[in-house]
Amino acid sequence: MKKLLLLFVIVAGAAFSASAQSSSESGKFSIGLEAGLPVGDIKTAGGKLFIGGSLKYDQPIATGTFFTISAGYTSLSFKDTYGGGSTGFVPVKAGIKYFLAESFYGEAQLGAAFSTESGGGTAFAYAPGIGYAFGGGLDLGVRYEAWSKNGTVSQVAARLAYSF
């Protein structure tokens, strides 16, 4: 898993540096609030709500196409009937965003989700989604996100962000 992530980081870095040389358009940061509803096994295990925040960077690599990298913090809370409480994760992902129309885009990201719990480990993360970039820097995206490690933790999530 570590070798796969290292290879992914190297390829992403090469794409990022190549795009920096070929595009005159500058990249953008965005900061966002995220919320998600558990689906699949984690819902059955008492998962109630994912909530968190993230920082994302979009670097143009071609017309309407961006290389993305994001990191954040996500807390998963559990229903009281399943013991309550919460657990934290730090998802780090990279991917491609492509504008299908002027403001409507599709996006796919891969990466890792690091548990903040002792002995929690690292899971492989993947997240396909769609979104809409409103005027004034406002962005709204919806995605399916899954973290796989000896089973899958998944959610249907939304991200409301401000780009600058």
ZAMAR-564072 format. One record per atom (N, C-alpha, C): residue in one letter; atom name; x, y, z. Coordinates in Angstrom, 2 decimals. Layout:
("a","CA",(X,Y,Z))
...
END
This chain:
("m","N",(0.83,-1.19,0.00))
("m","CA",(0.00,0.00,0.00))
("m","C",(0.88,1.26,0.00))
("k","N",(1.95,1.25,0.80))
("k","CA",(2.83,2.42,0.87))
("k","C",(3.53,2.66,-0.46))
("k","N",(3.93,1.57,-1.15))
("k","CA",(4.58,1.72,-2.45))
("k","C",(3.61,2.28,-3.47))
("l","N",(2.35,1.84,-3.42))
("l","CA",(1.32,2.35,-4.33))
("l","C",(1.09,3.84,-4.10))
("l","N",(1.01,4.26,-2.85))
("l","CA",(0.81,5.67,-2.54))
("l","C",(2.02,6.50,-2.97))
("l","N",(3.24,5.98,-2.76))
("l","CA",(4.44,6.70,-3.18))
("l","C",(4.44,6.88,-4.69))
("l","N",(4.12,5.83,-5.43))
("l","CA",(4.04,5.93,-6.89))
("l","C",(3.00,6.96,-7.31))
("f","N",(1.85,6.95,-6.65))
("f","CA",(0.79,7.92,-6.95))
("f","C",(1.26,9.35,-6.71))
("v","N",(1.97,9.59,-5.61))
("v","CA",(2.49,10.93,-5.29))
("v","C",(3.51,11.37,-6.34))
("i","N",(4.38,10.47,-6.78))
("i","CA",(5.39,10.81,-7.78))
("i","C",(4.73,11.18,-9.10))
("v","N",(3.75,10.36,-9.54))
("v","CA",(3.04,10.66,-10.80))
("v","C",(2.29,11.98,-10.69))
("a","N",(1.63,12.20,-9.55))
("a","CA",(0.89,13.45,-9.36))
("a","C",(1.84,14.65,-9.37))
("g","N",(2.98,14.52,-8.73))
("g","CA",(3.96,15.60,-8.72))
("g","C",(4.48,15.91,-10.11))
("a","N",(4.74,14.88,-10.90))
("a","CA",(5.20,15.09,-12.27))
("a","C",(4.13,15.79,-13.10))
("a","N",(2.88,15.38,-12.94))
("a","CA",(1.78,16.03,-13.67))
("a","C",(1.64,17.48,-13.25))
("f","N",(1.80,17.73,-11.96))
("f","CA",(1.67,19.09,-11.43))
("f","C",(2.77,19.98,-11.98))
("s","N",(4.03,19.52,-11.97))
("s","CA",(5.11,20.36,-12.44))
("s","C",(5.05,20.56,-13.95))
("a","N",(4.60,19.54,-14.69))
("a","CA",(4.44,19.70,-16.14))
("a","C",(3.36,20.71,-16.45))
("s","N",(2.27,20.68,-15.70))
("s","CA",(1.18,21.61,-15.96))
("s","C",(1.56,23.03,-15.59))
("a","N",(2.41,23.19,-14.59))
("a","CA",(2.83,24.53,-14.18))
("a","C",(3.62,25.19,-15.30))
("q","N",(4.32,24.40,-16.12))
("q","CA",(5.11,24.94,-17.20))
("q","C",(4.29,25.19,-18.45))
("s","N",(3.15,24.50,-18.61))
("s","CA",(2.40,24.59,-19.87))
("s","C",(1.16,25.47,-19.81))
("s","N",(0.81,25.98,-18.66))
("s","CA",(-0.42,26.75,-18.56))
("s","C",(-0.16,28.13,-17.96))
("s","N",(-0.74,29.14,-18.58))
("s","CA",(-0.57,30.49,-18.05))
("s","C",(-1.61,30.81,-16.99))
("e","N",(-2.70,30.04,-16.93))
("e","CA",(-3.73,30.23,-15.93))
("e","C",(-3.22,29.74,-14.59))
("s","N",(-3.52,30.49,-13.53))
("s","CA",(-3.02,30.10,-12.22))
("s","C",(-4.00,29.18,-11.51))
("g","N",(-3.48,28.43,-10.55))
("g","CA",(-4.30,27.52,-9.77))
("g","C",(-5.10,28.27,-8.72))
("k","N",(-6.03,27.55,-8.08))
("k","CA",(-6.89,28.14,-7.05))
("k","C",(-6.97,27.23,-5.84))
("f","N",(-7.01,27.85,-4.68))
("f","CA",(-7.28,27.14,-3.44))
("f","C",(-8.76,27.26,-3.13))
("s","N",(-9.29,26.30,-2.39))
("s","CA",(-10.64,26.41,-1.87))
("s","C",(-10.65,25.81,-0.47))
("i","N",(-11.50,26.37,0.36))
("i","CA",(-11.70,25.85,1.71))
("i","C",(-13.18,25.51,1.83))
("g","N",(-13.46,24.34,2.40))
("g","CA",(-14.85,23.91,2.38))
("g","C",(-15.30,23.17,3.62))
("l","N",(-16.61,23.18,3.80))
("l","CA",(-17.28,22.39,4.84))
("l","C",(-17.85,21.16,4.17))
("e","N",(-17.73,20.01,4.84))
("e","CA",(-18.20,18.76,4.26))
("e","C",(-19.13,18.03,5.22))
("a","N",(-20.14,17.39,4.65))
("a","CA",(-21.06,16.57,5.44))
("a","C",(-21.45,15.37,4.59))
("g","N",(-21.59,14.20,5.24))
("g","CA",(-21.94,13.00,4.50))
("g","C",(-22.80,12.06,5.30))
("l","N",(-23.56,11.27,4.58))
("l","CA",(-24.40,10.24,5.18))
("l","C",(-23.77,8.88,4.92))
("p","N",(-23.58,8.06,5.97))
("p","CA",(-22.99,6.74,5.80))
("p","C",(-23.88,5.84,4.93))
("v","N",(-23.25,5.02,4.12))
("v","CA",(-23.95,4.01,3.32))
("v","C",(-23.21,2.68,3.47))
("g","N",(-23.90,1.60,3.23))
("g","CA",(-23.29,0.28,3.28))
("g","C",(-23.01,-0.21,4.69))
("d","N",(-21.90,-0.90,4.86))
("d","CA",(-21.54,-1.54,6.12))
("d","C",(-21.46,-0.58,7.30))
("i","N",(-20.93,0.60,7.09))
("i","CA",(-20.77,1.53,8.22))
("i","C",(-22.12,2.03,8.72))
("k","N",(-23.10,2.15,7.83))
("k","CA",(-24.45,2.52,8.26))
("k","C",(-25.04,1.42,9.13))
("t","N",(-24.85,0.17,8.70))
("t","CA",(-25.34,-0.98,9.46))
("t","C",(-24.65,-1.05,10.82))
("a","N",(-23.38,-0.62,10.90))
("a","CA",(-22.62,-0.66,12.15))
("a","C",(-22.92,0.54,13.05))
("g","N",(-23.90,1.36,12.71))
("g","CA",(-24.31,2.46,13.57))
("g","C",(-23.77,3.82,13.20))
("g","N",(-23.11,3.94,12.03))
("g","CA",(-22.63,5.25,11.59))
("g","C",(-23.80,6.21,11.40))
("k","N",(-23.64,7.43,11.90))
("k","CA",(-24.73,8.40,11.85))
("k","C",(-24.45,9.55,10.90))
("l","N",(-23.26,10.16,10.99))
("l","CA",(-22.97,11.36,10.22))
("l","C",(-21.47,11.56,10.08))
("f","N",(-21.04,11.92,8.87))
("f","CA",(-19.67,12.38,8.62))
("f","C",(-19.73,13.90,8.59))
("i","N",(-18.80,14.57,9.26))
("i","CA",(-18.74,16.03,9.23))
("i","C",(-17.27,16.44,9.26))
("g","N",(-16.91,17.48,8.52))
("g","CA",(-15.52,17.91,8.51))
("g","C",(-15.27,19.11,7.64))
("g","N",(-14.01,19.32,7.35))
("g","CA",(-13.59,20.44,6.52))
("g","C",(-12.38,20.04,5.71))
("s","N",(-12.12,20.80,4.64))
("s","CA",(-10.98,20.46,3.79))
("s","C",(-10.42,21.69,3.09))
("l","N",(-9.17,21.54,2.67))
("l","CA",(-8.47,22.53,1.86))
("l","C",(-8.12,21.81,0.56))
("k","N",(-8.37,22.47,-0.57))
("k","CA",(-8.16,21.85,-1.87))
("k","C",(-7.43,22.83,-2.79))
("y","N",(-6.59,22.28,-3.68))
("y","CA",(-5.91,23.10,-4.66))
("y","C",(-6.19,22.53,-6.05))
("d","N",(-6.60,23.40,-6.98))
("d","CA",(-6.87,23.02,-8.37))
("d","C",(-5.83,23.69,-9.26))
("q","N",(-5.06,22.88,-10.00))
("q","CA",(-4.05,23.40,-10.92))
("q","C",(-4.47,23.07,-12.35))
("p","N",(-4.62,24.08,-13.21))
("p","CA",(-5.02,23.78,-14.60))
("p","C",(-3.92,23.01,-15.33))
("i","N",(-4.35,21.98,-16.09))
("i","CA",(-3.39,21.21,-16.90))
("i","C",(-3.77,21.23,-18.38))
("a","N",(-5.00,21.60,-18.70))
("a","CA",(-5.47,21.75,-20.07))
("a","C",(-6.77,22.56,-19.99))
("t","N",(-7.30,22.98,-21.11))
("t","CA",(-8.53,23.75,-21.11))
("t","C",(-9.66,22.94,-20.46))
("g","N",(-10.21,23.49,-19.39))
("g","CA",(-11.31,22.85,-18.68))
("g","C",(-10.92,21.66,-17.83))
("t","N",(-9.63,21.37,-17.70))
("t","CA",(-9.16,20.21,-16.94))
("t","C",(-8.17,20.66,-15.86))
("f","N",(-8.36,20.14,-14.65))
("f","CA",(-7.53,20.53,-13.51))
("f","C",(-7.02,19.31,-12.77))
("f","N",(-5.78,19.38,-12.31))
("f","CA",(-5.23,18.42,-11.37))
("f","C",(-5.61,18.93,-9.98))
("t","N",(-6.16,18.06,-9.11))
("t","CA",(-6.58,18.50,-7.79))
("t","C",(-5.83,17.74,-6.71))
("i","N",(-5.62,18.41,-5.60))
("i","CA",(-5.07,17.77,-4.41))
("i","C",(-5.81,18.35,-3.22))
("s","N",(-6.20,17.47,-2.28))
("s","CA",(-6.97,17.95,-1.13))
("s","C",(-6.58,17.20,0.14))
("a","N",(-6.79,17.85,1.26))
("a","CA",(-6.57,17.26,2.57))
("a","C",(-7.55,17.89,3.53))
("g","N",(-7.91,17.16,4.56))
("g","CA",(-8.87,17.70,5.52))
("g","C",(-8.99,16.83,6.75))
("y","N",(-10.04,17.06,7.48))
("y","CA",(-10.35,16.27,8.67))
("y","C",(-11.82,15.91,8.61))
("t","N",(-12.13,14.65,8.90))
("t","CA",(-13.51,14.17,8.90))
("t","C",(-13.77,13.39,10.19))
("s","N",(-14.88,13.69,10.83))
("s","CA",(-15.30,12.97,12.03))
("s","C",(-16.54,12.14,11.70))
("l","N",(-16.52,10.87,12.09))
("l","CA",(-17.67,9.99,11.90))
("l","C",(-18.29,9.75,13.27))
("s","N",(-19.54,10.18,13.42))
("s","CA",(-20.24,9.95,14.70))
("s","C",(-21.14,8.73,14.58))
("f","N",(-21.35,8.08,15.74))
("f","CA",(-22.15,6.87,15.79))
("f","C",(-23.42,7.11,16.60))
("k","N",(-24.47,6.35,16.30))
("k","CA",(-25.73,6.43,17.02))
("k","C",(-25.54,5.98,18.46))
("d","N",(-26.30,6.57,19.37))
("d","CA",(-26.22,6.21,20.79))
("d","C",(-26.52,4.74,21.02))
("t","N",(-27.41,4.18,20.22))
("t","CA",(-27.77,2.77,20.39))
("t","C",(-26.61,1.84,20.04))
("y","N",(-25.57,2.38,19.38))
("y","CA",(-24.38,1.60,19.04))
("y","C",(-23.17,2.06,19.85))
("g","N",(-23.39,2.70,20.98))
("g","CA",(-22.29,3.14,21.84))
("g","C",(-21.94,4.60,21.71))
("g","N",(-22.50,5.29,20.74))
("g","CA",(-22.24,6.71,20.56))
("g","C",(-20.78,6.99,20.24))
("g","N",(-20.36,8.22,20.50))
("g","CA",(-18.98,8.61,20.25))
("g","C",(-18.70,8.91,18.80))
("s","N",(-17.43,9.13,18.51))
("s","CA",(-17.01,9.44,17.15))
("s","C",(-15.56,9.01,16.96))
("t","N",(-15.16,8.96,15.72))
("t","CA",(-13.78,8.66,15.36))
("t","C",(-13.36,9.59,14.23))
("g","N",(-12.07,9.91,14.17))
("g","CA",(-11.59,10.88,13.19))
("g","C",(-10.73,10.27,12.11))
("f","N",(-10.72,10.95,10.97))
("f","CA",(-9.92,10.55,9.82))
("f","C",(-9.33,11.79,9.15))
("v","N",(-8.15,11.62,8.54))
("v","CA",(-7.52,12.66,7.74))
("v","C",(-7.40,12.13,6.32))
("p","N",(-8.36,12.46,5.45))
("p","CA",(-8.27,12.02,4.05))
("p","C",(-7.36,12.95,3.24))
("v","N",(-6.48,12.35,2.46))
("v","CA",(-5.58,13.08,1.56))
("v","C",(-5.77,12.46,0.18))
("k","N",(-6.17,13.29,-0.80))
("k","CA",(-6.51,12.75,-2.12))
("k","C",(-5.97,13.65,-3.23))
("a","N",(-5.77,13.04,-4.39))
("a","CA",(-5.39,13.77,-5.60))
("a","C",(-6.23,13.23,-6.73))
("g","N",(-6.47,14.07,-7.74))
("g","CA",(-7.29,13.60,-8.85))
("g","C",(-7.40,14.57,-9.99))
("i","N",(-8.43,14.37,-10.79))
("i","CA",(-8.69,15.17,-11.99))
("i","C",(-10.10,15.72,-11.92))
("k","N",(-10.23,17.02,-12.24))
("k","CA",(-11.53,17.68,-12.35))
("k","C",(-11.67,18.15,-13.80))
("y","N",(-12.80,17.80,-14.42))
("y","CA",(-13.04,18.18,-15.81))
("y","C",(-14.38,18.90,-15.92))
("f","N",(-14.36,20.10,-16.50))
("f","CA",(-15.58,20.88,-16.68))
("f","C",(-16.31,20.40,-17.92))
("l","N",(-17.50,19.84,-17.71))
("l","CA",(-18.33,19.32,-18.79))
("l","C",(-19.08,20.44,-19.50))
("a","N",(-19.36,21.50,-18.79))
("a","CA",(-19.98,22.72,-19.31))
("a","C",(-19.29,23.88,-18.61))
("e","N",(-19.76,25.08,-18.82))
("e","CA",(-19.07,26.25,-18.27))
("e","C",(-18.85,26.16,-16.76))
("s","N",(-19.83,25.74,-16.00))
("s","CA",(-19.71,25.69,-14.54))
("s","C",(-19.92,24.30,-13.94))
("f","N",(-20.35,23.33,-14.74))
("f","CA",(-20.65,21.99,-14.25))
("f","C",(-19.45,21.08,-14.49))
("y","N",(-19.03,20.33,-13.46))
("y","CA",(-17.85,19.49,-13.60))
("y","C",(-18.05,18.09,-13.03))
("g","N",(-17.19,17.19,-13.51))
("g","CA",(-17.06,15.85,-12.96))
("g","C",(-15.67,15.74,-12.36))
("e","N",(-15.52,14.92,-11.35))
("e","CA",(-14.23,14.83,-10.67))
("e","C",(-14.02,13.40,-10.15))
("a","N",(-12.78,12.96,-10.14))
("a","CA",(-12.42,11.67,-9.56))
("a","C",(-11.12,11.84,-8.79))
("q","N",(-11.09,11.31,-7.57))
("q","CA",(-9.89,11.43,-6.74))
("q","C",(-9.53,10.07,-6.13))
("l","N",(-8.23,9.88,-5.91))
("l","CA",(-7.70,8.70,-5.23))
("l","C",(-6.76,9.17,-4.14))
("g","N",(-6.58,8.36,-3.10))
("g","CA",(-5.64,8.74,-2.05))
("g","C",(-5.72,7.80,-0.87))
("a","N",(-5.56,8.39,0.32))
("a","CA",(-5.54,7.61,1.56))
("a","C",(-6.32,8.34,2.64))
("a","N",(-6.91,7.56,3.54))
("a","CA",(-7.59,8.11,4.72))
("a","C",(-6.86,7.57,5.94))
("f","N",(-6.27,8.47,6.72))
("f","CA",(-5.50,8.10,7.89))
("f","C",(-6.39,8.22,9.13))
("s","N",(-6.49,7.14,9.88))
("s","CA",(-7.29,7.16,11.11))
("s","C",(-6.53,7.94,12.18))
("t","N",(-7.25,8.70,12.99))
("t","CA",(-6.62,9.43,14.10))
("t","C",(-6.62,8.59,15.37))
("e","N",(-7.24,7.42,15.33))
("e","CA",(-7.27,6.52,16.48))
("e","C",(-5.98,5.70,16.54))
("s","N",(-5.50,5.43,17.73))
("s","CA",(-4.32,4.60,17.91))
("s","C",(-4.55,3.22,17.30))
("g","N",(-3.66,2.82,16.39))
("g","CA",(-3.79,1.52,15.74))
("g","C",(-4.82,1.47,14.63))
("g","N",(-5.40,2.62,14.28))
("g","CA",(-6.45,2.67,13.26))
("g","C",(-5.97,2.43,11.85))
("g","N",(-4.73,2.77,11.57))
("g","CA",(-4.15,2.51,10.26))
("g","C",(-4.59,3.45,9.15))
("t","N",(-4.30,3.02,7.94))
("t","CA",(-4.55,3.81,6.73))
("t","C",(-5.38,3.00,5.76))
("a","N",(-6.34,3.66,5.13))
("a","CA",(-7.20,3.01,4.14))
("a","C",(-7.03,3.66,2.78))
("f","N",(-7.22,2.89,1.72))
("f","CA",(-7.23,3.40,0.35))
("f","C",(-8.53,4.17,0.14))
("a","N",(-8.44,5.38,-0.39))
("a","CA",(-9.63,6.23,-0.58))
("a","C",(-9.87,6.49,-2.06))
("y","N",(-11.15,6.48,-2.45))
("y","CA",(-11.53,6.87,-3.81))
("y","C",(-12.85,7.63,-3.74))
("a","N",(-12.98,8.63,-4.63))
("a","CA",(-14.15,9.51,-4.56))
("a","C",(-14.51,10.08,-5.92))
("p","N",(-15.47,9.49,-6.64))
("p","CA",(-16.01,10.12,-7.85))
("p","C",(-17.14,11.07,-7.47))
("g","N",(-17.27,12.17,-8.22))
("g","CA",(-18.34,13.11,-7.90))
("g","C",(-18.62,14.09,-9.01))
("i","N",(-19.60,14.95,-8.76))
("i","CA",(-19.98,16.02,-9.68))
("i","C",(-20.12,17.31,-8.86))
("g","N",(-20.10,18.44,-9.56))
("g","CA",(-20.24,19.69,-8.85))
("g","C",(-20.59,20.84,-9.77))
("y","N",(-20.81,21.99,-9.14))
("y","CA",(-21.15,23.20,-9.86))
("y","C",(-20.40,24.37,-9.23))
("a","N",(-19.68,25.13,-10.07))
("a","CA",(-18.92,26.30,-9.61))
("a","C",(-19.77,27.54,-9.88))
("f","N",(-20.30,28.13,-8.82))
("f","CA",(-21.10,29.34,-8.93))
("f","C",(-20.19,30.56,-9.06))
("g","N",(-20.74,31.68,-9.48))
("g","CA",(-19.97,32.92,-9.55))
("g","C",(-19.56,33.37,-8.16))
("g","N",(-18.49,34.15,-8.09))
("g","CA",(-18.05,34.69,-6.81))
("g","C",(-17.24,33.71,-5.97))
("g","N",(-16.83,32.56,-6.55))
("g","CA",(-15.98,31.62,-5.84))
("g","C",(-16.70,30.53,-5.08))
("l","N",(-18.03,30.52,-5.08))
("l","CA",(-18.78,29.50,-4.37))
("l","C",(-18.83,28.22,-5.20))
("d","N",(-18.63,27.07,-4.56))
("d","CA",(-18.58,25.78,-5.23))
("d","C",(-19.37,24.76,-4.41))
("l","N",(-20.20,23.97,-5.08))
("l","CA",(-20.96,22.92,-4.41))
("l","C",(-20.73,21.61,-5.14))
("g","N",(-20.23,20.60,-4.41))
("g","CA",(-19.96,19.30,-5.00))
("g","C",(-20.65,18.19,-4.23))
("v","N",(-21.00,17.12,-4.93))
("v","CA",(-21.60,15.93,-4.32))
("v","C",(-20.78,14.74,-4.81))
("r","N",(-20.48,13.81,-3.89))
("r","CA",(-19.64,12.69,-4.27))
("r","C",(-20.00,11.43,-3.49))
("y","N",(-19.58,10.30,-4.03))
("y","CA",(-19.56,9.04,-3.30))
("y","C",(-18.11,8.85,-2.89))
("e","N",(-17.84,8.61,-1.62))
("e","CA",(-16.47,8.42,-1.16))
("e","C",(-16.39,7.14,-0.35))
("a","N",(-15.35,6.34,-0.63))
("a","CA",(-15.16,5.08,0.09))
("a","C",(-13.71,4.96,0.54))
("w","N",(-13.55,4.36,1.72))
("w","CA",(-12.23,4.07,2.28))
("w","C",(-12.16,2.57,2.50))
("s","N",(-11.23,1.90,1.84))
("s","CA",(-11.15,0.44,1.90))
("s","C",(-9.92,-0.04,2.66))
("k","N",(-10.18,-0.83,3.70))
("k","CA",(-9.14,-1.51,4.48))
("k","C",(-9.85,-2.58,5.31))
("n","N",(-9.72,-3.81,4.92))
("n","CA",(-10.41,-4.90,5.62))
("n","C",(-11.91,-4.62,5.71))
("g","N",(-12.49,-4.20,4.62))
("g","CA",(-13.88,-3.77,4.57))
("g","C",(-13.91,-2.35,4.02))
("t","N",(-15.08,-1.80,3.86))
("t","CA",(-15.23,-0.47,3.27))
("t","C",(-16.09,0.43,4.13))
("v","N",(-15.60,1.64,4.36))
("v","CA",(-16.36,2.70,5.01))
("v","C",(-16.73,3.67,3.89))
("s","N",(-18.04,3.88,3.67))
("s","CA",(-18.43,4.73,2.54))
("s","C",(-19.51,5.73,2.94))
("q","N",(-19.61,6.78,2.13))
("q","CA",(-20.55,7.86,2.38))
("q","C",(-20.98,8.51,1.07))
("v","N",(-22.14,9.15,1.12))
("v","CA",(-22.56,10.07,0.08))
("v","C",(-22.41,11.44,0.73))
("a","N",(-21.56,12.28,0.15))
("a","CA",(-21.17,13.52,0.82))
("a","C",(-21.36,14.73,-0.07))
("a","N",(-21.45,15.89,0.59))
("a","CA",(-21.52,17.18,-0.09))
("a","C",(-20.42,18.07,0.45))
("r","N",(-19.88,18.94,-0.41))
("r","CA",(-18.86,19.91,-0.01))
("r","C",(-19.29,21.28,-0.50))
("l","N",(-19.42,22.21,0.43))
("l","CA",(-19.71,23.60,0.12))
("l","C",(-18.43,24.37,0.37))
("a","N",(-17.89,25.01,-0.68))
("a","CA",(-16.57,25.62,-0.57))
("a","C",(-16.53,27.02,-1.14))
("y","N",(-15.49,27.73,-0.73))
("y","CA",(-15.19,29.06,-1.28))
("y","C",(-13.80,28.99,-1.91))
("s","N",(-13.71,29.34,-3.20))
("s","CA",(-12.43,29.33,-3.93))
("s","C",(-11.81,30.72,-3.93))
("f","N",(-10.49,30.75,-3.81))
("f","CA",(-9.76,32.03,-3.85))
("f","C",(-8.43,31.87,-4.55))
END
